[in-house]
């Protein structure tokens, strides 16, 4: 008798669940979910990497693959505040691409630093450069990567002084052009560093000093400013520009004021 009762109860519960399926906490009505997830749909929910457009402004002989350029940009940003000389920064920025060629990297980095030419193919030790990165010889890839690292570090560094108190930069993004204007203003015993940004999309500006921080947020494209006061002009500042719509990570600059 008890077994029959349990069977009837189980059957009624099954019928009730089929007719009135339970909902997840976030659901207000029954939803049919696909058995497989569309990769394109997943990609659409993740911001695309929006900083790649700037490569066209680096005046490189040929473009780097996006994966290489992305990693190179991340490495250069990590080295911005390092006290290493420029040659060592260039080598560190690209050494992950050529882990077994440290001596060649150092030699070619010296050529890149000393060269007054604008293209890798004019360096004396480099043969005629080809049209695609994958077709280059290892030493040509090294030279091109080192040159790109040098240009990126220059683009991401904002030097200021009392004689030249204003510096401007532009960075191309997938949403439009980011404009940055940094100004150093003397206020008697203190100095104010002011950053004016012209944003292509809504974003966040974060200006950091040794022990100070200033943040400004915008809910729409347009002008946005942030500033800090300092007692000593020779300290280094970092500026982070964050656009959640085009990338999950901010773009970092270093501001180097000098007397």
N, C-alpha and C positions, 0 to 999 in steps of 0.2 A: 504494500500500500504506500509506504514512504517513498520507495523508488519511483512509483508511478506519479506521485505528487511532484517530486523533484523534476521529473521529465516534462510534465505539463508546465511547471513554472519556468523551466529553462526555455521551452518552446515559446511561451508567451513573451518572455524577455527578448528573445531573438526577433520576434515579430515587431515588438515595440521599437527596438533599436533600428530595424530596417525601415520602419515607417517614420520614425522621428530620430534620425541620427544625432548624436551629441555634437555640440559646436566647440571649437577652440575658444579660449577666452577673448581673442581679438575678432572673432566672427560674430556677425549679427544675423546671418542667414547661411544656409547651406551653400557651399562653393565646391565646384568640381575642379580638382587640381590635376594638371597633366602628369602622366607617369614619368616623363622625361623633361628635363629643364633645357630650354633653348639657350645655347651659349651666347647667341647674339643678344638675347634679352638680358643675360647676366652682365655682359659687357656694357650694355646701355645704362646699367645702374651704377657703374664704377666710373668716376671721372677720368677722361682720357688725359694723357700726359700733355700738358698745355704749353710747355716751355721750348719745344723743339724748333719753333719757327725762327728763333734767334740765330740758328746756325747759318741762315742765309746772309746774316750781317757780319759774319766773321771773316769774310774774304778768303775762304779756303780754296785751294785749287780744285778740289772735288769734295763732295759732301761725305761725311761719315755716316755709317748706318745708324739708324735711330737708337738701337740698343747700345752701341758704343758711345754715341754722343750723350745719351742719358746717364750712363755710368760715369763718363768723364765729367759731366756737369756736377754730379753728386760728389765726386772726389775733389773737384776744385772748390766747391763750397765748404767742404770739410777742412780744407787747407787754408782758407782765407785768413784766419787769425793766427796762423802759425808764424813763428819767428824765423823759420828756415829761409835761406836765400832763395831767390826765384828759381835758379837752376835745380835745386833740390826739390822744390815744390813741383816742378814740371815732371821730374822723374817719378816722384811718388804718385802723381796723378795718373800716370799711364803704366806703371810697372805691373799692375795686375793683368794687363793685356799681354805682357812680354816677360813672364816671371823668370826666364832663364837667360835673359840678355841684358843684365844690369850694366855691363861695361859698354856695350853698344849704345844703350840708352843714354848713359852719361856723356859719351862722345858726341852723339847727335844733339843732345840737349845743349851742349856748348855751341854747336853750329847754329842752332835755332836762336840762341841768345845773342850771338855775335852778328848774325846776318841782318843786313839792312834791307833785304829783299822782302817782298810781300808773298812770295809763293815758294812752296817746298821744292818745286822743280828747278829753282835757280840756285839751290845750294850746290856747291861744287862737287860734293861726293855723291849726289843723288842722280841716278839716270833719269831719262825722260819719264815723267809721271804718266800714268794711264788714266782711263776715264772712270774706273770703278774701284772702290776700296778693296774688294775681294781679289782684284787682279794685281794688286801691288805686291812687290817683294817685301819681306819683313822689315828691312831697313827703311823702305819708303813709308810703310804703315807707321813705323815709329816716328819718323819725321813729321808726318801729317798729324798724328795724335799729339805730339809735343807742341806743334804749332797751334793746334786747336786749344790745347790747355793754356798756352800763353795768352791767346786772345780772350779766352773765357775769364781768366784771372784779371786781365785788364778791364773787361766789361763789368766785372763784379766788384771792382775796387773803386772807391769814391774818395780821392785825395782832396783835402781842404787845407787852406792856410789863410792867415789874415790878409796876405797879399792877393790871394785868389780864393775869395770866400764863397764862391758859388760853383757847383759842379752839377752837370745834368747828364742823364742817361736815358736811353730808350731801350726797351726790351720787347721784342715781338712775341706775342702769345697767340694761341689758337682763337682767342676771343677778340683780338685787336692789340693795339700798341699800349704798353705800360710806359708812362712818362714819369721820371723821377727828377726832382730838383732839390738839392741839398744846399743849405746856406748856413754859414757860420757867422753869428752876430756877436760882436763884442759889447758887453754890458758892464763896463767898468772892471770890477774884479772877477766877474763871472763871464762865461761865454755860453751862448745858446746855440744849440744845433737844431735846426728846423728842417724837416723833410716834407716836401709837398709832392703828393702823388696824384697823377691823373690816371684813373683806373678804368679799364675797358669793361669790367664787370664788378659786382659787389665784392668787397674784400676787406682785409685786415692789414694794417701797418703796425709793426712792433719794432720799436727803437730801444736798444739795450746799451747801457753803459756799464761801468764796473759794478756799481751797486744800485743802479737806477733802471727804471723801466717805464716806458710810456706806450700805450696802445690806443689806436683809433680804429673804429669799425664803420663801414659804410654798407647800407642796405641796397645800394643802387650804384651804377656806374657814375663816374665824375670825379670831382676834386676831393682829396682827403689829406689832412696834414697831421703831423705829430712832432713833438719837440721835447728836448731835454736841456737843462742847464748844467754846466760843469764848472768846477773851480780850476781845473788844469786842462789845457788844450791838447796835451800830447797823449791822451788816452784814446783807446780804440773803441769804436761803436759798431754794433751790427744792426742791420736793418733787414727785417723779414717781411716779405710781401706774400700774403696768403690769398689765394683765389680758390675757394672750395669747389667752385663749379668746373674748374679745369684741371685741378690736381689736388691730391690729398696732402702733399708736402709743400711748404713755403719755398719761395726763392729767396736766397740769402745774399746780402751785400755786406761789405765791410767799409766803414767810414773811417778814414785815417787823417784826423786833423793834426797839423803841425804849426809851430810858431812861424 
